[in-house]
């Protein structure tokens, strides 16, 4: 049975909470999968996908965005910086966090799945790190229950 573990990464802007899975055979050469949630959500929304892909042989990570889930809330000065830098601020923070936990370097690389606003971050991360990010999957807002016109 796949076990999802929880941990924190210390950053200059507070703690980033994340969930992760590890393989019984950690020597897998498959890229790491990173799941980025939408705003007003948290990494818990990625648990079903994390379990599924871990069972297929992938190591997975899903951080909580600052201010969401169990990650630290940005302070007033950080909010001002975020307003100036936009998604690049989050990407720099994530890149440092991923490096600190040991998944941002190496030959395996990463695949990133971003949902809704997490998709914006996934695109930016891929653009800033083409040697590390092997692919980006973007998932838009849910249309469950929407009626199709025929």
DOLUM-544005 format. One record per atom (N, C-alpha, C, O, CB): x, y, z; residue in one letter. Coordinates in steps of 0.05 Angstrom, whole numbers, plus 5000, padded with zeros to 4 digits. Last residue first. Glycine has a CB too. Example, Ala and Ser with C-alpha at 12.3 -4.5 7.8 and 13.67 -1.06 7.14 Angstrom:
<nodes>
525749555142s527349795143s525850015157s526850235161s528249885114s526448865156a524649105156a526449345156a528549345169a522649115181a
</nodes>
This chain:
<nodes>
450053914437x450353724415x449153834389x449253704368x448953464421x453654154492x451754204470x452154014448x454453954441x452054494460x454153864556x455253904529x453053964510x450853854511x456853664520x453954124621x452553994599x453854064573x454554294568x449554074599x458153974676x457454164655x456054004632x456853774626x459954314644x459953604712x457153674714x456253874692x453853934690x456653794740x466353864713x464653644721x461753744724x461253944737x465653514747x470354184697x467754234685x465854004691x463953944675x468054274654x475654504732x473854274729x471254354715x470154574720x473254154756x480754864697x478654844718x476754614711x476354534688x477055104719x486254464669x484654704673x482554664695x482454454708x483254774648x492754244674x489954164678x488354414685x489054554704x489753944701x498554094639x496854304649x493954204651x492854094631x497054554631x504753824647x502053754641x500253964654x500554014678x501253464651x511253814621x509353964637x506553884628x505953874604x509754284634x517653484624x515053534612x513253684632x513753684656x513653274603x522653544647x522353384623x519753424609x519553404584x522653084630x526554004677x523653944672x523353804645x523853914624x521954204673x532054084669x531053914692x528253824686x527553594691x531154074718x533054404627x534754174630x533853984652x534653754653x537554264637x529554834631x529054634610x530854394613x530154184602x529554764584x527555224673x529254994678x528954774657x528154554663x528554874705x523955624659x526455704673x528455474676x530855524680x525755804701x519855334636x521255524620x523955604633x525855644619x519555774617x518055024680x519054894656x520755084639x522855004628x516854784640x516255434713x518455264722x519655114698x522155094697x517355054742x512055644681x514355814688x516755644697x518955694689x513556014710x508555194680x509655304656x512155474661x514155444647x507555484642x507455144736x508754924721x510055024695x512254944688x506754704715x504755614746x507355574759x508855354744x511255374740x507055494788x500155524717x501855754711x504655724722x506555784709x500556014722x498155074743x499055044716x500755284707x502755254692x496655024697x496355274791x498855114792x499955064764x502255024760x498354844806x491455474775x493655664779x496355524782x498455644777x493055834804x490254854746x489155124747x491355334752x493055364734x487055154769x495354424765x492454454763x491654744766x492354874786x491054284784x500954144735x499854374749x496854394743x495954374721x501254624740x505853674738x503053704732x502053934748x502153934773x501453444738x512253564713x510553724731x507753724720x507253774697x511654014732x517653124719x515253184704x513553354723x513453284747x513752924693x524853174723x522153184735x520053224713x520553344693x521953404757x531152804725x529353024718x526653004731x526152824748x528953024687x535352434730x532552344727x530752564717x528952504701x531552244754x540252664739x539652574712x536752494708x535852484685x541452344705x540253254780x540752974775x539752904747x538453064733x539452804795x535853654820x538253614804x538553324799x537353154812x540753734818x531453674851x531653864830x534153834812x534453974792x531554144841x530953374897x529653274873x530053454849x528953394827x526653244878x532753514949x534253324933x532953224908x533653004898x534953104949x530853904981x529853634987x531053424968x530453184971x526853624986x533354354957x533954284985x533054004992x534353865008x532654485004x530854364907x533754314909x534454224937x535954024940x535354574902x525754494922x526254244908x529154164909x529853934912x525254264879x526755014944x525654794961x526254524948x527154334962x522654834965x528555284899x530355254922x529355024940x530954864949x530455514938x523955244867x526455144857x528455094880x529854894881x527755334837x520155514900x519855224894x522555104885x523254894894x517755174874x522156044897x521855904922x521755604919x523055454933x519356014937x521856134842x524456144855x524356004882x526155854889x525356444860x516256094836x518055904822x520755904835x521955694839x518255974793x514256524865x513656254873x515556044861x516455864874x510756184865x516456934833x517056914862x516556634871x518256514885x515457124878x514056864783x516956814786x517756794815x519556644821x518457044772x508757034787x509356744789x512356684792x513056474803x508356604764x510457674815x508557484805x509357194808x510557114828x507957534776x513558104831x514857894816x512857684805x513557534786x516857744833x510058464858x511958564838x513058344820x513358384796x514358694852x507158144892x505758314874x507558414852x506758444829x504558554889x511357924922x509857754904x508357914884x508157844860x507857574921x512858384951x514758264932x513258084912x513858084888x516958104947x508258434983x509058654965x510958554943x510758624920x510358884981x508557965012x506258004994x506858234974x506058214951x503758075010x513158065042x513257855022x510957895002x511357854978x513057575034x511258455077x513358525058x513658315036x514258385013x516058545073x507158155105x506458385088x508658465069x508058525046x505958625106x508557435097x508157675112x507757915093x507857885069x510657735131x505056845076x506957065070x506457305087x504157365093x506757145040x504256285119x503056515106x505156725099x506956775116x500756635123x507155635110x507055895123x505656105106x505756095082x509855995130x502955065094x505255235090x504955505104x502655585110x505755285059x498554735097x500054775121x502654935117x504354955135x500854505133x494255065052x494954815066x496354875092x495455035108x496654635048x497355695036x495355495032x496255235046x498555195052x494855435002x501656035041x499056145048x496755945045x494456005051x498456375030x505355754988x505355925012x502556045016x501356154997x507456145008x502555114967x503355394961x503455554986x501955505005x501455524940x504954504986x502854694990x503954964983x506155044992x501754685020x507754024938x507954234959x505354394962x503754414943x510254424952x508553384925x506453584922x506653784944x505953734967x503553444922x511952854891x512053084910x509753274904x509053314881x514753234910x513752164880x512052404875x512352604898x512952534921x509052324873x516751674840x516951824865x515352084860x515552204839x519851884874x513551144803x514551424805x514751514834x513151434851x512851614789x511050654795x513950664797x515250944798x517650974794x515150524774x505750604798x506850564771x509950604771x511150584750x505550754751x504650764849x504250474842x505250404815x505650174808x501350414844x505451304842x507451154857x507150854852x509150714850x507051214888x500851424813x503451434799x505651304815x507551194804x504151714793x496851354854x496751214828x499451204815x500350984806x494751354809x498451704895x498351414899x498351254873x499751054871x495751344915x497952194867x500552114879x500551804883x502551674877x501052254905x492552214856x494452194834x497152094844x498551934831x494852464820x490552254908x489752034891x491751994868x492451764862x486852074880x492952744927x493652484938x492852244921x494352054919x492352454965x491953264913x493553104894x494052814904x495452664890x496253234889x489453534952x487953484928x489453304908x488253214889x487253754915x493353624989x491653394994x489953324969x489153104965x489753455018x495854104977x496953854965x495253614970x495553404957x499653814977x490154544969x492654454981x493554194968x492254094950x492354425012x486755154951x486754864955x489354794969x490654964981x486554714928x487055664932x484855594950x484555294952x482255194954x482255724939x490155504869x489655684892x487155594907x485455464895x489455984883x491854814854x490655074848x490555244873x490755144895x487955044835x498154454862x495254494865x494454774857x496154954853x494454444894x502754074828x502254344838x499254404838x497954394817x503754564821x506853524833x504053614830x503653884843x504253914867x502153394841x512053204802x511353414820x508553514813x507953564790x513453654818x515552604795x513152744788x512552954810x512552894834x510652554785x522052444771x520252504794x517852654784x518052814766x521852664816x523351954719x523352234730x521452254754x519552094757x522552434709x526251314732x524051474723x524251754735x525051794757x521251344730x529850974753x530951184736x528651364725x529251544709x532451054713x529950744820x528450784795x529651014779x530351224790x525450834801x531950634869x533850664847x532550704820x533850694799x535650424846x528450534909x529050804903x531050844881x531651074874x530050944928x523650124916x526150104901x526950384893x526350464870x525849914876x519350314942x520850104956x523550054942x525449964955x519149844957x519151034935x518850764924x520350564942x522250634956x519950744896x515351534968x517851424960x517351134951x515451004959x519951434982x511752144964x511751854965x514551754957x515851884941x509551724947x509752725000x511452584981x511052284985x510252185006x514352664985x507653395012x507153105014x508952974994x509553084973x504053045009x509853975048x509553815024x508953525031x509553435053x511953835006x510254655068x509354385074x509154235048x508254345028x506654385090x515255105078x513554995057x512854705065x514654545069x514955005029x516255635125x516255345118x514255285096x512055395094x515555185143x519456255105x517756085121x517855795112x519455725095x514856185120x522956485069x520256595071x518356425087x515956445084x519156645044x527556175067x527756445078x525056585082x524856775097x529456625060x525055525087x525855715066x526255995080x525356025103x523755735043x524754845103x525155115113x526255295090x528055215076x527255115136x519754395088x522354505079x522554785090x520654945086x522554495048x516553845120x516854135116x519554195105x521554065113x516254285142x512153295103x514553415113x514553715109x512653815096x517053285099x508752665100x508652955101x511253065113x512452935131x506153045118x507652105056x508952235079x508652535077x508352645055x511952145080x503451605037x504151885032x505252005057x503852005078x501652045021x504450955018x504251135040x505151415032x507351455021x505951035064x501150444983x502750694981x502250865006x499950925013x501950844956x501749765000x500050005000x501850255000x503750275015x498150005024x
</nodes>
